[in-house]
Amino acid sequence: MAKDFDRAKIDRNIKIYPLFGFLRNLMFVQAVWFLFFQHHLSAAEAILLYVIYDIGATAMEVPSGYMSDLLGRRITLILSALSGLAGTLCLAFGDSFAIFALAQILMGAATAFASGTDSLAL
């Protein structure tokens, strides 16, 4: 009975995974991020936010791989989605450099959580 339940869960996850991938990569802000940030910040601060995103993604790359091994892929992908959601909410409602920096760190962490976790290791 347990194997039937696990198989049903696996089949369901395989069916909905393309939707997860689509939603994870649906980042409208990428097309207008510089203009959006420049509306609230200076050009230098807007560029610095992109650097903060890269640092956040790079800093979380190894820990996120460890979490994927320790907690499992499903939990790590859920953390990726939650981190991305939190970052998006910070972008939507933020009005200062500090909030936008936090958003970029969370978005970088979301990328790192999904990086490698979402690929099949043979």
Secondary structure, 3 states (H helix, E strand, C coil): CHHHHHHHHHHHHHHHHHHHHHHHCCCCHHHHHHHHHHHHCCHHHHHHHHHHHHHHHHHHHHHHHHHHHHHCHHHHHHHHHHHHHHHHHHHHHCCCHHHHHHHHHHHHHHHHHHCCCCCCCC
